[in-house]
Amino acid sequence: MQQRKLGPYQVSALALGCMSLSYAYGVPPAPKHGERVLLAALDAGITHFDTAALYGFGVNEELVGRVLKPYRSEIVLASKGGMAGVTFPDGIKRVIDGRPEAIRQNCEDSLRRLGTDVIDLYYLHRWDKKVPIEDSVGELSRLVERGLVRSIGLSEVSAATIRRAHAVHPLAAVQTEYSLWTRNPEIAVLQACRELDISFVAFSPVARAFLSGKLLDVATLDAKDIRHGMPRFEPANYAGNLKLLPAYEAVAAEAGCTPAQLALAWLLHKDDNVIPLFGTTNLEHLAENVAAASVKLSPEIMAKAEAVINQHTVVGNRYSEQSNREVDTEVF
C-alpha cells in the first residue's frame, strides 16, 4: 500500500479505526472475530491502528494491545485520552476531563491496557473547554518528556485551537470527521494543518456506512447504535439522504469502483496530507476498503462526487446539539 506521512512516521495511506470492534455500533463482535479483523488489516498492509480509552471503556485498548503486541515494532499505535469512562454509583459514564492529572491518569491506564511502554501518537480526544487548551497540551508535552508518548495530537478542534496548541508543543496530527458529507475541515482546519506541517486523520470517511450504499434502512440498526442520536440518521432526514445515493452510485460505477471505495479514494486524492481512518467489523468490507488505495480518480470524477454529496445536499446536522457543544469545529 502507498505510504503517507503521519507526524514523524511513514504509515499506510489508509488506517484502521478499531472503535467498532468494541463499541458504538450496537453489539460488538466477539473478541475472536475482532482479532481476525485486526490481523487481516495487518496482512493487508495497514500499519496505523487507532483506538481510545473511551472505546468500550478500555476493552478496545485491551483487544488491540493483546492482538498487535507481537507486531508492535511494525505498526504506529494511536490512542486518546481526556475523554474516558468514570465509575459512578449508577455505573460507568463517559466524562470529558482535560485537567492535567486526568490526562496523565488516562495515559497511564492506556499504556497498561495496551501492554506497551510507549504510545506512538496520543490525542486529546476532546478539548475540555473548562480547561485552557494550553494546560491540557502542556500535560501531553510532559508525557512526551517522560517517554510515555512519542507524539501528540488533537481531535475535533478548530484552526484557532490548533494554532494555540501547536505553540505549546508541536502537533503531529489532528483527527476530525471528514468525508464527502462532512466538509467542515475545508473551512480552515486543513489549511492550518498544511501550514504547520500537521498530518490530518479523517475519521468516518465512509459517513458511518451511508457512503457504502449498504445502509438502506436505519430501522435495522441496533437499539444501542450511536447513529440513532445523530440527526442525519433520523428516519425523515435519512430518507432525504437516501435520495442522493443513486446519483452517487452512478459516479462510483463510472469510476470503476464501489461507493465505499469512491469515498475513501476521494479523500486520498483530495489532499496528500490526509489519512482516511476507516472502521469495520466485516472482513469483506475490510478488503474492499483497502483496495480503495489503488483506485485512481480523474478530476471530473472528483467534481461529480462533490456535486452530488456535499454540505448543501445532505439533510440533517452532523451531531445533536449536546454533541455539538462538546466539539470545537468550524461549521458551515
Phi and psi restraints in degrees (value plus and minus 20) as a CYANA .aco file:
   2 GLN   PHI     -79.0   -39.0
   2 GLN   PSI     135.8   175.8
   3 GLN   PHI    -131.7   -91.7
   3 GLN   PSI     133.9   173.9
   4 ARG   PHI    -158.0  -118.0
   4 ARG   PSI     137.5   177.5
   5 LYS   PHI     -98.6   -58.6
   5 LYS   PSI     110.9   150.9
   6 LEU   PHI    -148.2  -108.2
   6 LEU   PSI      74.5   114.5
   7 GLY   PHI      37.0    77.0
   7 GLY   PSI    -143.7  -103.7
   8 PRO   PHI    -104.2   -64.2
   8 PRO   PSI     -17.6    22.4
   9 TYR   PHI    -130.0   -90.0
   9 TYR   PSI     140.3   180.3
  10 GLN   PHI    -129.0   -89.0
  10 GLN   PSI     103.3   143.3
  11 VAL   PHI    -151.6  -111.6
  11 VAL   PSI     149.3   189.3
  12 SER   PHI     -79.0   -39.0
  12 SER   PSI     124.9   164.9
  13 ALA   PHI     -82.1   -42.1
  13 ALA   PSI     -46.8    -6.8
  14 LEU   PHI    -130.7   -90.7
  14 LEU   PSI     122.8   162.8
  15 ALA   PHI    -139.5   -99.5
  15 ALA   PSI     134.8   174.8
  16 LEU   PHI    -121.0   -81.0
  16 LEU   PSI      99.3   139.3
  17 GLY   PHI    -105.8   -65.8
  17 GLY   PSI     102.1   142.1
  18 CYS   PHI    -111.2   -71.2
  18 CYS   PSI     -22.7    17.3
  19 MET   PHI     -69.9   -29.9
  19 MET   PSI     -69.2   -29.2
  20 SER   PHI     -87.7   -47.7
  20 SER   PSI     -31.4     8.6
  21 LEU   PHI     -93.0   -53.0
  21 LEU   PSI     -33.6     6.4
  22 SER   PHI    -159.7  -119.7
  22 SER   PSI     -22.9    17.1
  23 TYR   PHI    -186.2  -146.2
  23 TYR   PSI     134.1   174.1
  24 ALA   PHI      74.0   114.0
  24 ALA   PSI     -71.2   -31.2
  25 TYR   PHI    -126.2   -86.2
  25 TYR   PSI      37.4    77.4
  26 GLY   PHI      65.1   105.1
  26 GLY   PSI    -174.0  -134.0
  27 VAL   PHI     -89.6   -49.6
  27 VAL   PSI     100.6   140.6
  28 PRO   PHI     -91.4   -51.4
  28 PRO   PSI     140.3   180.3
  29 PRO   PHI     -88.7   -48.7
  29 PRO   PSI     144.6   184.6
  30 ALA   PHI     -82.8   -42.8
  30 ALA   PSI     128.5   168.5
  31 PRO   PHI     -71.8   -31.8
  31 PRO   PSI     -57.1   -17.1
  32 LYS   PHI     -81.4   -41.4
  32 LYS   PSI     -57.4   -17.4
  33 HIS   PHI     -91.0   -51.0
  33 HIS   PSI     -60.2   -20.2
  34 GLY   PHI     -77.4   -37.4
  34 GLY   PSI     -59.6   -19.6
  35 GLU   PHI     -80.9   -40.9
  35 GLU   PSI     -62.9   -22.9
  36 ARG   PHI     -83.3   -43.3
  36 ARG   PSI     -59.7   -19.7
  37 VAL   PHI     -84.5   -44.5
  37 VAL   PSI     -65.5   -25.5
  38 LEU   PHI     -81.6   -41.6
  38 LEU   PSI     -64.6   -24.6
  39 LEU   PHI     -90.7   -50.7
  39 LEU   PSI     -53.8   -13.8
  40 ALA   PHI     -86.4   -46.4
  40 ALA   PSI     -58.1   -18.1
  41 ALA   PHI     -83.6   -43.6
  41 ALA   PSI     -62.6   -22.6
  42 LEU   PHI     -81.1   -41.1
  42 LEU   PSI     -65.5   -25.5
  43 ASP   PHI     -83.3   -43.3
  43 ASP   PSI     -49.9    -9.9
  44 ALA   PHI    -102.3   -62.3
  44 ALA   PSI     -22.8    17.2
  45 GLY   PHI      85.3   125.3
  45 GLY   PSI     -17.9    22.1
  46 ILE   PHI     -90.7   -50.7
  46 ILE   PSI     109.1   149.1
  47 THR   PHI    -142.5  -102.5
  47 THR   PSI     -17.2    22.8
  48 HIS   PHI    -143.1  -103.1
  48 HIS   PSI      94.1   134.1
  49 PHE   PHI    -139.9   -99.9
  49 PHE   PSI     115.2   155.2
  50 ASP   PHI    -143.9  -103.9
  50 ASP   PSI     108.5   148.5
  51 THR   PHI    -158.7  -118.7
  51 THR   PSI    -188.8  -148.8
  52 ALA   PHI    -187.0  -147.0
  52 ALA   PSI     136.0   176.0
  53 ALA   PHI     -79.8   -39.8
  53 ALA   PSI     -51.6   -11.6
  54 LEU   PHI     -88.7   -48.7
  54 LEU   PSI     -54.1   -14.1
  55 TYR   PHI     -87.9   -47.9
  55 TYR   PSI      87.9   127.9
  56 GLY   PHI      48.0    88.0
  56 GLY   PSI       0.1    40.1
  57 PHE   PHI      30.5    70.5
  57 PHE   PSI      27.9    67.9
  58 GLY   PHI      83.3   123.3
  58 GLY   PSI     -39.5     0.5
  59 VAL   PHI     -82.2   -42.2
  59 VAL   PSI     -59.0   -19.0
  60 ASN   PHI     -86.0   -46.0
  60 ASN   PSI     -61.7   -21.7
  61 GLU   PHI     -81.1   -41.1
  61 GLU   PSI     -60.1   -20.1
  62 GLU   PHI     -82.6   -42.6
  62 GLU   PSI     -62.4   -22.4
  63 LEU   PHI     -83.8   -43.8
  63 LEU   PSI     -70.8   -30.8
  64 VAL   PHI     -81.5   -41.5
  64 VAL   PSI     -65.4   -25.4
  65 GLY   PHI     -81.4   -41.4
  65 GLY   PSI     -64.2   -24.2
  66 ARG   PHI     -86.6   -46.6
  66 ARG   PSI     -65.8   -25.8
  67 VAL   PHI     -92.8   -52.8
  67 VAL   PSI     -59.1   -19.1
  68 LEU   PHI    -114.3   -74.3
  68 LEU   PSI     -21.8    18.2
  69 LYS   PHI     -75.3   -35.3
  69 LYS   PSI     -61.6   -21.6
  70 PRO   PHI     -84.8   -44.8
  70 PRO   PSI     -36.2     3.8
  71 TYR   PHI    -134.1   -94.1
  71 TYR   PSI      -2.4    37.6
  72 ARG   PHI     -75.0   -35.0
  72 ARG   PSI     -58.8   -18.8
  73 SER   PHI     -94.6   -54.6
  73 SER   PSI     -30.8     9.2
  74 GLU   PHI    -118.2   -78.2
  74 GLU   PSI     -27.2    12.8
  75 ILE   PHI    -145.0  -105.0
  75 ILE   PSI     144.1   184.1
  76 VAL   PHI    -127.8   -87.8
  76 VAL   PSI      99.2   139.2
  77 LEU   PHI    -124.3   -84.3
  77 LEU   PSI     103.0   143.0
  78 ALA   PHI    -135.9   -95.9
  78 ALA   PSI     118.8   158.8
  79 SER   PHI    -161.2  -121.2
  79 SER   PSI     159.4   199.4
  80 LYS   PHI    -162.7  -122.7
  80 LYS   PSI     129.0   169.0
  81 GLY   PHI    -156.6  -116.6
  81 GLY   PSI    -194.7  -154.7
  82 GLY   PHI      66.1   106.1
  82 GLY   PSI     -26.3    13.7
  83 MET   PHI    -169.3  -129.3
  83 MET   PSI      93.8   133.8
  84 ALA   PHI    -172.2  -132.2
  84 ALA   PSI     155.7   195.7
  85 GLY   PHI    -101.8   -61.8
  85 GLY   PSI     112.6   152.6
  86 VAL   PHI    -142.8  -102.8
  86 VAL   PSI     114.8   154.8
  87 THR   PHI    -102.6   -62.6
  87 THR   PSI     106.1   146.1
  88 PHE   PHI    -139.2   -99.2
  88 PHE   PSI     147.9   187.9
  89 PRO   PHI     -75.0   -35.0
  89 PRO   PSI     -49.2    -9.2
  90 ASP   PHI    -122.5   -82.5
  90 ASP   PSI      -1.4    38.6
  91 GLY   PHI     103.7   143.7
  91 GLY   PSI    -197.1  -157.1
  92 ILE   PHI    -106.9   -66.9
  92 ILE   PSI     113.1   153.1
  93 LYS   PHI    -150.0  -110.0
  93 LYS   PSI     131.5   171.5
  94 ARG   PHI     -93.6   -53.6
  94 ARG   PSI     109.7   149.7
  95 VAL   PHI    -153.3  -113.3
  95 VAL   PSI     110.6   150.6
  96 ILE   PHI    -111.8   -71.8
  96 ILE   PSI     100.5   140.5
  97 ASP   PHI    -166.0  -126.0
  97 ASP   PSI      85.8   125.8
  98 GLY   PHI    -119.2   -79.2
  98 GLY   PSI      -7.2    32.8
  99 ARG   PHI     -85.6   -45.6
  99 ARG   PSI     124.2   164.2
 100 PRO   PHI     -71.5   -31.5
 100 PRO   PSI     -62.7   -22.7
 101 GLU   PHI     -85.8   -45.8
 101 GLU   PSI     -53.1   -13.1
 102 ALA   PHI     -90.4   -50.4
 102 ALA   PSI     -63.5   -23.5
 103 ILE   PHI     -81.4   -41.4
 103 ILE   PSI     -62.5   -22.5
 104 ARG   PHI     -80.4   -40.4
 104 ARG   PSI     -64.9   -24.9
 105 GLN   PHI     -87.0   -47.0
 105 GLN   PSI     -62.0   -22.0
 106 ASN   PHI     -76.9   -36.9
 106 ASN   PSI     -64.8   -24.8
 107 CYS   PHI     -85.0   -45.0
 107 CYS   PSI     -65.7   -25.7
 108 GLU   PHI     -82.9   -42.9
 108 GLU   PSI     -59.0   -19.0
 109 ASP   PHI     -84.9   -44.9
 109 ASP   PSI     -61.3   -21.3
 110 SER   PHI     -84.9   -44.9
 110 SER   PSI     -61.5   -21.5
 111 LEU   PHI     -78.4   -38.4
 111 LEU   PSI     -62.8   -22.8
 112 ARG   PHI     -84.0   -44.0
 112 ARG   PSI     -66.7   -26.7
 113 ARG   PHI     -86.9   -46.9
 113 ARG   PSI     -57.1   -17.1
 114 LEU   PHI     -96.7   -56.7
 114 LEU   PSI     -35.5     4.5
 115 GLY   PHI      45.8    85.8
 115 GLY   PSI      18.1    58.1
 116 THR   PHI    -153.4  -113.4
 116 THR   PSI     140.1   180.1
 117 ASP   PHI    -107.9   -67.9
 117 ASP   PSI     -39.1     0.9
 118 VAL   PHI    -172.0  -132.0
 118 VAL   PSI     123.1   163.1
 119 ILE   PHI    -121.5   -81.5
 119 ILE   PSI     109.0   149.0
 120 ASP   PHI     -86.7   -46.7
 120 ASP   PSI     -62.2   -22.2
 121 LEU   PHI    -158.5  -118.5
 121 LEU   PSI      98.7   138.7
 122 TYR   PHI    -140.0  -100.0
 122 TYR   PSI      99.7   139.7
 123 TYR   PHI    -118.2   -78.2
 123 TYR   PSI     130.3   170.3
 124 LEU   PHI    -101.9   -61.9
 124 LEU   PSI      91.8   131.8
 125 HIS   PHI     -84.7   -44.7
 125 HIS   PSI     -60.5   -20.5
 126 ARG   PHI    -162.2  -122.2
 126 ARG   PSI     123.7   163.7
 127 TRP   PHI     -96.9   -56.9
 127 TRP   PSI      98.9   138.9
 128 ASP   PHI     -98.4   -58.4
 128 ASP   PSI      86.0   126.0
 129 LYS   PHI     -90.6   -50.6
 129 LYS   PSI     -24.6    15.4
 130 LYS   PHI    -103.0   -63.0
 130 LYS   PSI     -30.5     9.5
 131 VAL   PHI    -140.9  -100.9
 131 VAL   PSI     107.7   147.7
 132 PRO   PHI     -74.5   -34.5
 132 PRO   PSI     117.7   157.7
 133 ILE   PHI     -78.4   -38.4
 133 ILE   PSI     -50.8   -10.8
 134 GLU   PHI     -82.5   -42.5
 134 GLU   PSI     -54.9   -14.9
 135 ASP   PHI     -90.2   -50.2
 135 ASP   PSI     -63.6   -23.6
 136 SER   PHI     -86.3   -46.3
 136 SER   PSI     -64.8   -24.8
 137 VAL   PHI     -88.5   -48.5
 137 VAL   PSI     -51.8   -11.8
 138 GLY   PHI     -78.6   -38.6
 138 GLY   PSI     -59.4   -19.4
 139 GLU   PHI     -90.3   -50.3
 139 GLU   PSI     -58.8   -18.8
 140 LEU   PHI     -78.8   -38.8
 140 LEU   PSI     -59.6   -19.6
 141 SER   PHI     -82.2   -42.2
 141 SER   PSI     -60.0   -20.0
 142 ARG   PHI     -87.0   -47.0
 142 ARG   PSI     -52.2   -12.2
 143 LEU   PHI     -84.1   -44.1
 143 LEU   PSI     -56.4   -16.4
 144 VAL   PHI     -85.4   -45.4
 144 VAL   PSI     -65.2   -25.2
 145 GLU   PHI     -80.3   -40.3
 145 GLU   PSI     -53.9   -13.9
 146 ARG   PHI     -99.8   -59.8
 146 ARG   PSI     -27.8    12.2
 147 GLY   PHI      61.5   101.5
 147 GLY   PSI      -6.6    33.4
 148 LEU   PHI    -105.9   -65.9
 148 LEU   PSI     -42.3    -2.3
 149 VAL   PHI    -157.1  -117.1
 149 VAL   PSI     120.2   160.2
 150 ARG   PHI    -113.1   -73.1
 150 ARG   PSI     -53.2   -13.2
 151 SER   PHI    -172.5  -132.5
 151 SER   PSI     142.7   182.7
 152 ILE   PHI    -148.4  -108.4
 152 ILE   PSI     141.2   181.2
 153 GLY   PHI    -171.9  -131.9
 153 GLY   PSI     154.9   194.9
 154 LEU   PHI    -146.5  -106.5
 154 LEU   PSI     138.6   178.6
 155 SER   PHI    -149.9  -109.9
 155 SER   PSI     117.2   157.2
 156 GLU   PHI      35.4    75.4
 156 GLU   PSI      36.9    76.9
 157 VAL   PHI    -149.2  -109.2
 157 VAL   PSI     139.1   179.1
 158 SER   PHI    -101.5   -61.5
 158 SER   PSI     148.9   188.9
 159 ALA   PHI     -82.1   -42.1
 159 ALA   PSI     -59.0   -19.0
 160 ALA   PHI     -82.7   -42.7
 160 ALA   PSI     -61.9   -21.9
 161 THR   PHI     -88.4   -48.4
 161 THR   PSI     -57.9   -17.9
 162 ILE   PHI     -77.6   -37.6
 162 ILE   PSI     -65.5   -25.5
 163 ARG   PHI     -85.6   -45.6
 163 ARG   PSI     -60.3   -20.3
 164 ARG   PHI     -83.3   -43.3
 164 ARG   PSI     -64.1   -24.1
 165 ALA   PHI     -88.2   -48.2
 165 ALA   PSI     -62.5   -22.5
 166 HIS   PHI     -83.6   -43.6
 166 HIS   PSI     -46.9    -6.9
 167 ALA   PHI     -90.9   -50.9
 167 ALA   PSI     -42.9    -2.9
 168 VAL   PHI    -104.2   -64.2
 168 VAL   PSI     -66.1   -26.1
 169 HIS   PHI    -174.6  -134.6
 169 HIS   PSI     114.6   154.6
 170 PRO   PHI     -75.7   -35.7
 170 PRO   PSI     112.1   152.1
 171 LEU   PHI    -110.6   -70.6
 171 LEU   PSI     114.6   154.6
 172 ALA   PHI    -105.0   -65.0
 172 ALA   PSI     -53.1   -13.1
 173 ALA   PHI    -173.7  -133.7
 173 ALA   PSI     133.4   173.4
 174 VAL   PHI    -144.9  -104.9
 174 VAL   PSI     114.1   154.1
 175 GLN   PHI    -137.9   -97.9
 175 GLN   PSI     105.6   145.6
 176 THR   PHI    -170.9  -130.9
 176 THR   PSI     134.0   174.0
 177 GLU   PHI     -83.8   -43.8
 177 GLU   PSI     112.9   152.9
 178 TYR   PHI    -175.3  -135.3
 178 TYR   PSI     105.8   145.8
 179 SER   PHI    -183.5  -143.5
 179 SER   PSI    -199.8  -159.8
 180 LEU   PHI     -75.8   -35.8
 180 LEU   PSI     -54.5   -14.5
 181 TRP   PHI    -116.5   -76.5
 181 TRP   PSI     -21.9    18.1
 182 THR   PHI    -151.1  -111.1
 182 THR   PSI      78.7   118.7
 183 ARG   PHI    -127.2   -87.2
 183 ARG   PSI     -12.7    27.3
 184 ASN   PHI     -69.5   -29.5
 184 ASN   PSI     -60.4   -20.4
 185 PRO   PHI     -78.3   -38.3
 185 PRO   PSI     -41.1    -1.1
 186 GLU   PHI     -90.0   -50.0
 186 GLU   PSI     -36.2     3.8
 187 ILE   PHI     -84.7   -44.7
 187 ILE   PSI     -70.8   -30.8
 188 ALA   PHI    -175.3  -135.3
 188 ALA   PSI     -45.1    -5.1
 189 VAL   PHI     -86.8   -46.8
 189 VAL   PSI     -63.8   -23.8
 190 LEU   PHI     -81.4   -41.4
 190 LEU   PSI     -61.1   -21.1
 191 GLN   PHI     -85.3   -45.3
 191 GLN   PSI     -62.6   -22.6
 192 ALA   PHI     -81.1   -41.1
 192 ALA   PSI     -61.2   -21.2
 193 CYS   PHI     -84.4   -44.4
 193 CYS   PSI     -62.1   -22.1
 194 ARG   PHI     -82.5   -42.5
 194 ARG   PSI     -64.1   -24.1
 195 GLU   PHI     -82.9   -42.9
 195 GLU   PSI     -56.8   -16.8
 196 LEU   PHI    -117.5   -77.5
 196 LEU   PSI     -15.1    24.9
 197 ASP   PHI      40.1    80.1
 197 ASP   PSI      26.4    66.4
 198 ILE   PHI    -129.3   -89.3
 198 ILE   PSI     109.5   149.5
 199 SER   PHI     -91.9   -51.9
 199 SER   PSI     127.2   167.2
 200 PHE   PHI    -133.1   -93.1
 200 PHE   PSI     102.1   142.1
 201 VAL   PHI    -126.0   -86.0
 201 VAL   PSI      99.6   139.6
 202 ALA   PHI    -118.6   -78.6
 202 ALA   PSI      88.4   128.4
 203 PHE   PHI    -111.5   -71.5
 203 PHE   PSI     142.4   182.4
 204 SER   PHI      31.5    71.5
 204 SER   PSI      29.7    69.7
 205 PRO   PHI     -88.8   -48.8
 205 PRO   PSI     -39.5     0.5
 206 VAL   PHI    -124.8   -84.8
 206 VAL   PSI       0.9    40.9
 207 ALA   PHI      37.6    77.6
 207 ALA   PSI      25.5    65.5
 208 ARG   PHI      32.6    72.6
 208 ARG   PSI      20.1    60.1
 209 ALA   PHI      71.6   111.6
 209 ALA   PSI     -34.3     5.7
 210 PHE   PHI     -77.2   -37.2
 210 PHE   PSI     -66.3   -26.3
 211 LEU   PHI     -96.5   -56.5
 211 LEU   PSI     -23.1    16.9
 212 SER   PHI     -97.1   -57.1
 212 SER   PSI     -39.9     0.1
 213 GLY   PHI      55.6    95.6
 213 GLY   PSI     -11.9    28.1
 214 LYS   PHI    -124.2   -84.2
 214 LYS   PSI     -32.7     7.3
 215 LEU   PHI    -118.5   -78.5
 215 LEU   PSI      74.6   114.6
 216 LEU   PHI    -122.7   -82.7
 216 LEU   PSI     -29.9    10.1
 217 ASP   PHI    -166.1  -126.1
 217 ASP   PSI      89.1   129.1
 218 VAL   PHI     -89.0   -49.0
 218 VAL   PSI     -34.7     5.3
 219 ALA   PHI     -86.9   -46.9
 219 ALA   PSI     -37.2     2.8
 220 THR   PHI    -103.2   -63.2
 220 THR   PSI     -28.8    11.2
 221 LEU   PHI     -90.1   -50.1
 221 LEU   PSI     125.0   165.0
 222 ASP   PHI     -79.1   -39.1
 222 ASP   PSI     129.8   169.8
 223 ALA   PHI     -79.1   -39.1
 223 ALA   PSI     -47.8    -7.8
 224 LYS   PHI    -115.6   -75.6
 224 LYS   PSI     -14.0    26.0
 225 ASP   PHI     -86.0   -46.0
 225 ASP   PSI     109.4   149.4
 226 ILE   PHI     -86.6   -46.6
 226 ILE   PSI     -36.6     3.4
 227 ARG   PHI     -86.7   -46.7
 227 ARG   PSI     -41.2    -1.2
 228 HIS   PHI     -80.8   -40.8
 228 HIS   PSI     -45.9    -5.9
 229 GLY   PHI    -113.1   -73.1
 229 GLY   PSI     -12.8    27.2
 230 MET   PHI    -126.7   -86.7
 230 MET   PSI     105.3   145.3
 231 PRO   PHI     -73.4   -33.4
 231 PRO   PSI     -55.8   -15.8
 232 ARG   PHI     -86.0   -46.0
 232 ARG   PSI     -39.8     0.2
 233 PHE   PHI    -120.3   -80.3
 233 PHE   PSI     -17.8    22.2
 234 GLU   PHI     -83.1   -43.1
 234 GLU   PSI     120.1   160.1
 235 PRO   PHI     -68.8   -28.8
 235 PRO   PSI     -65.5   -25.5
 236 ALA   PHI     -86.8   -46.8
 236 ALA   PSI     -63.5   -23.5
 237 ASN   PHI     -86.1   -46.1
 237 ASN   PSI     -61.2   -21.2
 238 TYR   PHI     -86.3   -46.3
 238 TYR   PSI     -54.3   -14.3
 239 ALA   PHI     -80.5   -40.5
 239 ALA   PSI     -57.9   -17.9
 240 GLY   PHI     -87.7   -47.7
 240 GLY   PSI     -58.7   -18.7
 241 ASN   PHI     -88.7   -48.7
 241 ASN   PSI     -53.4   -13.4
 242 LEU   PHI     -82.3   -42.3
 242 LEU   PSI     -45.3    -5.3
 243 LYS   PHI     -86.0   -46.0
 243 LYS   PSI     -38.6     1.4
 244 LEU   PHI    -101.0   -61.0
 244 LEU   PSI     -41.2    -1.2
 245 LEU   PHI     -82.9   -42.9
 245 LEU   PSI     -63.2   -23.2
 246 PRO   PHI     -76.3   -36.3
 246 PRO   PSI     -63.8   -23.8
 247 ALA   PHI     -87.4   -47.4
 247 ALA   PSI     -57.9   -17.9
 248 TYR   PHI     -87.0   -47.0
 248 TYR   PSI     -63.4   -23.4
 249 GLU   PHI     -83.6   -43.6
 249 GLU   PSI     -50.8   -10.8
 250 ALA   PHI     -87.4   -47.4
 250 ALA   PSI     -56.9   -16.9
 251 VAL   PHI     -85.4   -45.4
 251 VAL   PSI     -62.2   -22.2
 252 ALA   PHI     -81.9   -41.9
 252 ALA   PSI     -62.3   -22.3
 253 ALA   PHI     -82.3   -42.3
 253 ALA   PSI     -60.0   -20.0
 254 GLU   PHI     -84.2   -44.2
 254 GLU   PSI     -54.1   -14.1
 255 ALA   PHI     -99.2   -59.2
 255 ALA   PSI     -31.9     8.1
 256 GLY   PHI      57.7    97.7
 256 GLY   PSI      12.1    52.1
 257 CYS   PHI    -163.0  -123.0
 257 CYS   PSI     155.5   195.5
 258 THR   PHI    -102.5   -62.5
 258 THR   PSI     143.7   183.7
 259 PRO   PHI     -77.8   -37.8
 259 PRO   PSI     -60.8   -20.8
 260 ALA   PHI     -84.8   -44.8
 260 ALA   PSI     -61.1   -21.1
 261 GLN   PHI     -84.8   -44.8
 261 GLN   PSI     -56.2   -16.2
 262 LEU   PHI     -82.2   -42.2
 262 LEU   PSI     -62.6   -22.6
 263 ALA   PHI     -81.2   -41.2
 263 ALA   PSI     -63.6   -23.6
 264 LEU   PHI     -92.3   -52.3
 264 LEU   PSI     -63.5   -23.5
 265 ALA   PHI     -85.3   -45.3
 265 ALA   PSI     -54.7   -14.7
 266 TRP   PHI     -78.4   -38.4
 266 TRP   PSI     -64.2   -24.2
 267 LEU   PHI     -85.2   -45.2
 267 LEU   PSI     -63.0   -23.0
 268 LEU   PHI     -82.5   -42.5
 268 LEU   PSI     -55.4   -15.4
 269 HIS   PHI    -102.2   -62.2
 269 HIS   PSI     -44.3    -4.3
 270 LYS   PHI     -85.5   -45.5
 270 LYS   PSI     -60.0   -20.0
 271 ASP   PHI    -181.4  -141.4
 271 ASP   PSI     106.2   146.2
 272 ASP   PHI     -95.8   -55.8
 272 ASP   PSI     -18.9    21.1
 273 ASN   PHI    -112.5   -72.5
 273 ASN   PSI     -22.3    17.7
 274 VAL   PHI    -119.1   -79.1
 274 VAL   PSI     114.3   154.3
 275 ILE   PHI    -138.0   -98.0
 275 ILE   PSI      89.3   129.3
 276 PRO   PHI     -89.0   -49.0
 276 PRO   PSI     113.8   153.8
 277 LEU   PHI    -134.9   -94.9
 277 LEU   PSI      79.3   119.3
 278 PHE   PHI    -121.9   -81.9
 278 PHE   PSI     136.6   176.6
 279 GLY   PHI    -147.2  -107.2
 279 GLY   PSI     129.3   169.3
 280 THR   PHI    -182.5  -142.5
 280 THR   PSI     135.6   175.6
 281 THR   PHI    -133.5   -93.5
 281 THR   PSI     -15.9    24.1
 282 ASN   PHI    -130.7   -90.7
 282 ASN   PSI     103.3   143.3
 283 LEU   PHI     -85.3   -45.3
 283 LEU   PSI     -55.1   -15.1
 284 GLU   PHI     -87.8   -47.8
 284 GLU   PSI     -60.6   -20.6
 285 HIS   PHI     -86.2   -46.2
 285 HIS   PSI     -55.3   -15.3
 286 LEU   PHI     -78.7   -38.7
 286 LEU   PSI     -70.0   -30.0
 287 ALA   PHI     -82.5   -42.5
 287 ALA   PSI     -60.0   -20.0
 288 GLU   PHI     -81.7   -41.7
 288 GLU   PSI     -65.1   -25.1
 289 ASN   PHI     -86.6   -46.6
 289 ASN   PSI     -63.4   -23.4
 290 VAL   PHI     -80.3   -40.3
 290 VAL   PSI     -56.6   -16.6
 291 ALA   PHI     -85.9   -45.9
 291 ALA   PSI     -36.9     3.1
 292 ALA   PHI     -83.1   -43.1
 292 ALA   PSI     -43.6    -3.6
 293 ALA   PHI     -85.5   -45.5
 293 ALA   PSI     -37.5     2.5
 294 SER   PHI    -121.2   -81.2
 294 SER   PSI     -22.1    17.9
 295 VAL   PHI     -96.8   -56.8
 295 VAL   PSI     111.9   151.9
 296 LYS   PHI    -125.9   -85.9
 296 LYS   PSI     109.2   149.2
 297 LEU   PHI    -136.5   -96.5
 297 LEU   PSI     114.8   154.8
 298 SER   PHI    -100.3   -60.3
 298 SER   PSI     140.3   180.3
 299 PRO   PHI     -76.7   -36.7
 299 PRO   PSI     -52.8   -12.8
 300 GLU   PHI     -87.2   -47.2
 300 GLU   PSI     -61.6   -21.6
 301 ILE   PHI     -86.3   -46.3
 301 ILE   PSI     -61.9   -21.9
 302 MET   PHI     -76.6   -36.6
 302 MET   PSI     -67.3   -27.3
 303 ALA   PHI     -84.7   -44.7
 303 ALA   PSI     -59.6   -19.6
 304 LYS   PHI     -84.8   -44.8
 304 LYS   PSI     -63.5   -23.5
 305 ALA   PHI     -82.1   -42.1
 305 ALA   PSI     -63.3   -23.3
 306 GLU   PHI     -86.0   -46.0
 306 GLU   PSI     -52.9   -12.9
 307 ALA   PHI     -90.4   -50.4
 307 ALA   PSI     -51.9   -11.9
 308 VAL   PHI    -100.2   -60.2
 308 VAL   PSI     -67.6   -27.6
 309 ILE   PHI    -135.9   -95.9
 309 ILE   PSI      92.3   132.3
 310 ASN   PHI    -178.6  -138.6
 310 ASN   PSI     159.1   199.1
 311 GLN   PHI     -85.3   -45.3
 311 GLN   PSI     -36.9     3.1
 312 HIS   PHI    -112.4   -72.4
 312 HIS   PSI     -45.2    -5.2
 313 THR   PHI    -113.0   -73.0
 313 THR   PSI     -43.0    -3.0
 314 VAL   PHI     -96.9   -56.9
 314 VAL   PSI     122.2   162.2
 315 VAL   PHI    -121.8   -81.8
 315 VAL   PSI     105.2   145.2
 316 GLY   PHI      82.7   122.7
 316 GLY   PSI     131.7   171.7
 317 ASN   PHI     -95.5   -55.5
 317 ASN   PSI     141.4   181.4
 318 ARG   PHI     -88.2   -48.2
 318 ARG   PSI     -67.3   -27.3
 319 TYR   PHI    -144.2  -104.2
 319 TYR   PSI     143.9   183.9
 320 SER   PHI     -90.8   -50.8
 320 SER   PSI     149.6   189.6
 321 GLU   PHI     -78.8   -38.8
 321 GLU   PSI     -61.6   -21.6
 322 GLN   PHI     -83.4   -43.4
 322 GLN   PSI     -66.5   -26.5
 323 SER   PHI     -86.8   -46.8
 323 SER   PSI     -54.6   -14.6
 324 ASN   PHI     -82.4   -42.4
 324 ASN   PSI     -53.4   -13.4
 325 ARG   PHI     -89.7   -49.7
 325 ARG   PSI     -40.6    -0.6
 326 GLU   PHI    -108.5   -68.5
 326 GLU   PSI     -29.5    10.5
 327 VAL   PHI    -130.9   -90.9
 327 VAL   PSI     148.2   188.2
 328 ASP   PHI    -153.6  -113.6
 328 ASP   PSI      43.3    83.3
 329 THR   PHI    -143.0  -103.0
 329 THR   PSI     129.4   169.4
 330 GLU   PHI     -87.2   -47.2
 330 GLU   PSI     125.8   165.8
 331 VAL   PHI    -145.2  -105.2
 331 VAL   PSI     114.5   154.5
